[in-house]
Amino acid sequence: MTTTYTALGRQRRIFVPPPAASLPPPPPQDPPIYRDLLRTWADRGRALPGRHDPEWVRLAAPTVARGQFSDLSDFPAPPHDGR
């Protein structure tokens, strides 16, 4: 940011974007052999890195059935100490 001063002496910060030439270059694309490997895995129904995997979502989902554990309402409330 650049600081400027007004006639009254107050500071005002103004955002000055960096020049386009100072921006980093875009990341390189995957090599063709990697793209071919991903295509082969996808054709065989395998999980792909960075992609949504419905089987993993199903396996990682909680498997607690209703009533399997005690409900919090089954326990008495802790005493209130007036704080």
Buried (B, 14 or more C-beta within 10 A) or exposed (E): EEEEEEEEEEEEEEEEEEEEEEEEEEEEEEEEEEEEEBEEBEEEEEEEEEEEBEEEEEEEEEEEEEEEEEEEEEEEEEEEEEE
